[in-house]
């Protein structure tokens, strides 16, 4: 696992931000806030449906919490769902991009070593989703999303909203203590537990590897808990949303640690029909599980640095042992955080190591193109033309087998 993986796991920007650059950014923020921190505009959904959203808590009745200041209570997570909705005169205004920004914002900036106010400008950023909206009637496919280490459920909200606008019920999990911060309906706040995945430079390899296995399995088991809650039907935590969930057409995707959790879940759960992963970290998956055949169609989107890691070879081996179609995609001139919404936060994102040289809008469009086409082809059984056409500039594309 070593230093290379450790550097990448921290969203590679964290340790590369020098004091000089931070000082320059701090000055820019103070003297030119309108330029350095303009109001963020989220990429609009590309599908035909209006998007609705709701958030709520799911609590386990049999999983004890391993992390946090007082482990031992039953584990609970927040989830957010996006789905095609029927707007009416009673529809609430567009929901904010980051709910509970007063808690989440400082937690994010702390991980980046930036001033606590650095994300305050995002309070003016609405999402493209409406609250208190009735879903379209009829069964629709389900897609689960798992975020990366030190991120949060809305870190790639543009991907959730776009998929929902194409007719999917999309559910993102806030992985408690792996998320920068989770705010529950009762007001309780669970901040990131850094001991859940200690810095590889600070502990022995064996300790780091054990921690990595444990947190990945926690993420994966959170996804499995969500599936179980959906299987409870309308009497369970999802209520009426469970009534529109077609669990015979269920896919999972994720980013980084969440991408590895998505893969593990689909190795273990027959209900998983397709899996996609963006820079998915699969090395912590136990050998006995990783040796199983990935018996579902898969898509793996990788940034430049992650294509150079040993993790990519482990992933390639998993794909080549599978008899199912896999879409193997590299996006040139990108970094790990390009696969989230991070590049859109500020014009100085490049200085902070939050994006590569490919323009953010181009990266977002590429990811949207392939995610929508992949799920359309393998969950809806329609479309998917972009999976067979000549790839756009900057995309390395391979079909396996």
C-alpha positions in Angstrom: 0.0 0.0 0.0 2.9 2.3 0.8 3.5 6.0 0.4 2.1 6.3 -3.1 -1.4 5.1 -2.1 -1.3 7.2 1.1 -0.7 10.3 -1.0 -3.5 9.5 -3.4 -5.9 8.6 -0.6 -5.8 12.0 0.9 -7.2 13.4 -2.4 -3.6 14.0 -3.3 -4.0 17.8 -2.9 -3.8 17.8 0.9 -0.1 17.3 1.4 0.9 19.1 -1.8 -0.5 22.5 -0.7 2.5 24.5 0.3 2.4 27.4 2.8 3.4 29.7 0.0 0.4 28.8 -2.1 -2.0 28.9 0.9 -0.7 32.4 1.7 -1.3 33.5 -1.8 -4.8 32.1 -1.8 -5.5 33.7 1.6 -4.5 37.1 0.2 -6.6 36.6 -2.9 -9.6 35.6 -0.9 -9.3 38.8 1.2 -8.6 41.3 -1.6 -10.6 39.7 -4.4 -13.4 37.5 -3.0 -15.6 38.0 -6.0 -12.9 36.5 -8.2 -11.5 33.8 -6.0 -14.8 32.7 -4.5 -17.6 33.4 -7.0 -21.1 31.9 -6.5 -20.8 28.3 -7.6 -23.2 27.1 -10.4 -23.8 23.4 -10.4 -23.8 21.6 -13.8 -27.5 21.2 -14.8 -29.0 17.7 -15.1 -29.1 16.4 -18.7 -32.3 14.4 -18.6 -35.9 15.2 -19.3 -37.3 14.9 -15.8 -37.5 17.4 -12.9 -35.5 16.2 -9.9 -36.9 15.9 -6.4 -34.9 15.1 -3.3 -35.3 14.1 0.4 -33.0 13.1 3.2 -33.5 10.9 6.3 -31.8 8.7 8.8 -31.4 4.9 8.7 -30.5 3.1 11.9 -29.2 -0.5 12.1 -30.7 -2.8 14.7 -27.8 -5.3 14.6 -24.6 -3.4 13.7 -22.7 -1.8 16.5 -20.7 1.4 15.8 -17.0 0.9 15.6 -15.9 4.5 15.3 -16.4 7.9 16.9 -15.7 9.2 20.4 -18.0 6.6 22.1 -18.2 3.4 20.0 -20.7 0.7 20.8 -24.1 2.3 20.0 -26.0 1.0 17.0 -24.8 2.4 13.7 -26.8 5.0 11.9 -26.3 6.9 8.7 -27.9 9.7 6.7 -29.1 9.0 3.2 -30.3 11.4 0.5 -32.5 10.3 -2.4 -33.0 12.0 -5.7 -35.8 10.9 -8.1 -37.9 12.2 -11.0 -40.7 14.2 -9.4 -44.1 15.7 -10.4 -43.9 19.4 -9.5 -47.0 21.2 -8.2 -47.8 24.6 -6.7 -46.8 23.3 -3.3 -43.2 22.3 -4.4 -40.6 23.8 -2.0 -37.9 26.0 -3.5 -34.7 24.4 -4.8 -32.8 22.7 -2.0 -29.3 23.9 -1.1 -26.3 22.1 -2.5 -24.8 21.5 0.9 -27.3 21.1 3.7 -26.0 22.1 7.2 -23.2 24.2 5.6 -22.4 25.8 8.9 -21.2 22.4 10.0 -20.1 20.7 6.8 -18.3 23.7 5.4 -15.7 24.2 8.2 -15.2 20.4 8.3 -14.3 20.4 4.6 -12.0 23.3 4.7 -10.2 21.9 7.8 -9.2 18.8 5.7 -7.8 21.1 3.0 -6.0 23.3 5.4 -8.0 26.4 4.3 -9.7 29.1 6.3 -13.0 28.1 7.8 -14.9 30.7 5.7 -13.6 29.4 2.4 -16.8 27.7 1.4 -19.2 30.3 2.8 -19.9 31.4 -0.8 -21.6 28.1 -1.5 -24.4 29.0 0.8 -25.8 30.9 -2.2 -25.6 27.8 -4.4 -28.9 26.0 -5.0 -29.1 22.5 -6.3 -31.3 21.6 -9.2 -33.6 19.5 -6.9 -36.9 20.3 -5.3 -38.1 19.2 -1.9 -41.6 17.9 -0.9 -42.3 16.6 -4.4 -44.4 13.6 -5.2 -42.4 11.0 -7.3 -43.5 9.8 -10.7 -45.7 6.7 -10.4 -44.4 3.4 -11.5 -41.3 1.4 -10.8 -37.9 2.8 -11.7 -34.3 1.5 -11.4 -32.3 2.2 -8.3 -28.7 3.4 -8.1 -26.7 3.6 -4.9 -23.7 6.0 -4.4 -20.9 5.8 -2.0 -18.6 8.8 -1.4 -14.8 8.8 -0.8 -12.9 9.1 2.5 -13.2 12.6 4.0 -15.9 13.5 1.6 -19.7 13.6 2.0 -22.9 12.5 0.3 -23.2 15.6 -1.9 -19.6 15.7 -3.1 -20.8 14.7 -6.5 -24.3 15.9 -6.5 -24.2 16.8 -10.2 -23.9 13.1 -10.9 -26.9 12.2 -8.6 -29.1 14.9 -10.1 -28.3 14.0 -13.7 -29.0 10.3 -13.2 -32.3 11.1 -11.4 -33.3 13.4 -14.3 -32.9 10.4 -16.6 -35.4 8.4 -14.6 -33.5 6.7 -11.7 -34.0 6.6 -8.0 -30.5 7.6 -6.8 -29.5 7.1 -3.2 -26.3 8.5 -1.6 -25.1 7.4 1.8 -23.3 9.7 4.3 -20.8 7.2 5.7 -20.8 8.2 9.4 -17.2 8.9 10.7 -15.8 8.5 7.1 -17.7 11.6 6.0 -16.2 14.9 6.9 -19.3 15.5 9.0 -22.8 14.0 9.3 -25.7 16.0 10.8 -28.6 13.9 12.0 -32.3 15.0 12.3 -32.0 15.1 16.2 -29.2 17.7 15.8 -26.4 15.2 16.7 -23.2 15.8 14.7 -20.7 13.0 13.8 -17.4 14.4 12.7 -14.8 12.5 10.7 -12.9 9.9 12.9 -9.3 10.2 11.6 -8.4 7.0 13.4 -10.7 5.1 11.0 -8.1 5.5 8.3 -4.9 6.9 9.8 -2.2 8.4 7.6 0.0 5.6 6.2 3.1 7.7 7.1 2.2 7.7 10.8 1.5 4.0 11.4 2.9 0.6 10.5 1.8 -1.0 7.2 -0.1 -3.7 9.0 -2.1 -1.2 11.1 -2.9 0.9 8.0 -3.9 -2.2 6.0 -6.2 -3.5 8.8 -7.8 0.0 9.1 -8.3 0.2 5.4 -10.0 -3.2 5.3 -12.2 -2.3 8.2 -13.4 1.1 6.9 -14.0 -0.3 3.4 -16.2 -3.1 4.8 -18.0 -0.5 6.9 -18.8 1.5 3.8 -19.9 -1.6 2.0 -22.1 -2.8 4.9 -23.7 0.7 4.9 -24.7 0.1 1.3 -26.0 -3.4 2.2 -28.0 -1.8 5.1 -29.6 0.6 2.6 -30.5 -2.3 0.3 -32.1 -4.1 3.3 -34.1 -1.0 4.2 -35.4 -0.8 0.6 -36.4 -4.4 0.8 -38.6 -3.6 3.8 -40.9 -1.8 1.4 -43.2 1.2 2.3 -43.3 0.2 5.9 -39.5 0.7 6.2 -37.4 3.9 6.4 -37.9 4.8 2.7 -41.6 4.9 3.0 -43.4 5.7 -0.3 -40.0 5.8 -2.1 -39.6 2.1 -1.6 -42.8 1.7 -3.6 -41.2 3.1 -6.7 -37.9 1.2 -6.3 -37.4 -1.6 -8.8 -34.9 -3.8 -6.9 -34.6 -6.1 -9.9 -32.8 -3.3 -11.6 -30.2 -2.1 -9.0 -26.8 -0.6 -9.6 -24.1 0.8 -7.4 -21.3 3.3 -8.0 -18.9 5.2 -5.9 -15.7 7.3 -5.8 -12.3 6.3 -4.2 -13.0 4.4 -1.0 -16.7 4.4 -1.9 -15.8 3.0 -5.3 -14.1 0.0 -3.7 -17.1 -0.4 -1.4 -19.4 -0.5 -4.5 -17.2 -3.2 -6.0 -17.2 -5.3 -2.8 -20.9 -5.0 -2.4 -21.5 -6.2 -5.9 -19.1 -9.1 -5.3 -21.2 -10.2 -2.3 -24.8 -9.3 -3.1 -26.7 -11.0 -6.0 -29.2 -8.1 -6.0 -26.5 -5.9 -7.6 -27.0 -5.8 -11.3 -24.2 -3.4 -12.4 -21.3 -1.5 -10.8 -19.4 1.6 -11.7 -16.4 3.0 -9.9 -14.5 6.3 -10.2 -10.9 5.9 -9.0 -12.2 3.0 -6.9 -9.8 1.8 -4.2 -10.1 -2.0 -4.3 -6.8 -3.1 -2.6 -8.4 -3.3 0.9 -11.0 -5.9 -0.3 -10.0 -9.2 1.3 -8.3 -11.7 -1.0 -11.1 -14.3 -0.5 -13.7 -11.7 -1.7 -11.5 -10.2 -4.5 -11.0 -13.7 -5.9 -14.7 -14.0 -6.7 -15.9 -13.4 -10.2 -17.4 -9.9 -10.7 -20.5 -11.3 -12.4 -22.1 -8.0 -13.5 -21.4 -5.4 -16.2 -18.9 -2.8 -14.9 -17.4 0.6 -15.7 -14.2 1.9 -14.2 -13.3 5.6 -14.7 -9.8 6.5 -13.6 -7.9 9.8 -13.3 -4.2 10.1 -14.5 -2.5 9.5 -11.1 -4.7 6.5 -10.2 -4.0 4.8 -13.5 -0.4 4.7 -12.4 -1.1 2.9 -9.1 -0.7 -0.7 -8.3 -4.4 -0.5 -7.3 -5.2 -0.2 -11.1 -3.5 -3.5 -11.7 -5.5 -5.2 -9.0 -8.7 -3.7 -10.6 -7.6 -4.9 -14.0 -7.1 -8.4 -12.7 -10.6 -8.4 -11.3 -12.0 -7.2 -14.6 -10.1 -9.8 -16.7 -11.4 -12.6 -14.6 -14.9 -11.6 -15.3 -17.0 -12.9 -18.2 -19.1 -9.8 -18.2 -18.5 -6.6 -20.3 -16.4 -4.0 -18.6 -15.8 -0.4 -19.8 -12.3 0.7 -19.0 -12.0 4.4 -19.1 -9.1 6.9 -18.4 -9.6 10.6 -18.5 -6.4 12.4 -19.3 -5.1 15.5 -17.5 -7.3 14.9 -14.5 -6.6 14.3 -10.8 -8.5 12.3 -8.2 -10.8 15.1 -7.1 -11.8 15.9 -10.7 -14.2 13.0 -10.4 -16.2 14.9 -7.8 -17.6 18.5 -7.8 -14.4 19.9 -6.2 -13.0 21.6 -9.4 -16.1 23.9 -9.5 -15.6 25.3 -6.1 -13.3 28.1 -7.0 -11.1 29.4 -9.9 -8.1 28.7 -7.8 -9.0 24.9 -7.6 -6.0 24.2 -9.8 -3.6 25.9 -7.3 -5.1 23.8 -4.5 -4.5 20.6 -6.4 -8.3 20.0 -6.7 -8.3 19.7 -10.5 -6.0 18.9 -13.4 -5.5 20.8 -16.6 -8.7 19.5 -18.3 -11.5 22.1 -17.9 -14.0 21.1 -15.2 -17.0 21.4 -17.5 -15.3 19.0 -19.9 -14.6 16.5 -17.2 -18.2 16.7 -15.9 -19.6 16.2 -19.4 -17.5 13.2 -20.0 -18.4 11.5 -16.7 -22.1 12.3 -17.2 -22.0 10.9 -20.8 -20.6 7.6 -19.7 -22.4 7.1 -16.4 -25.8 7.8 -18.0 -25.1 5.6 -21.0 -23.8 2.8 -18.9 -26.8 2.6 -16.6 -29.2 3.2 -19.5 -27.7 0.2 -21.4 -27.5 -2.2 -18.5 -30.4 -1.2 -16.2 -33.0 0.2 -18.7 -31.9 -1.9 -21.6 -32.1 1.1 -23.9 -29.7 3.7 -25.3 -26.0 3.4 -24.5 -24.9 4.7 -27.9 -22.1 6.7 -26.3 -20.6 3.4 -25.2 -19.9 2.3 -28.8 -19.1 5.7 -30.4 -15.6 7.1 -30.8 -14.6 8.5 -27.4 -14.3 12.3 -27.0 -10.8 14.0 -26.8 -8.9 13.2 -23.7 -10.6 9.8 -23.1 -8.8 6.5 -23.2 -11.4 3.9 -23.8 -11.3 0.1 -23.9 -13.9 -2.7 -23.8 -13.1 -5.8 -21.9 -13.6 -8.5 -23.1 
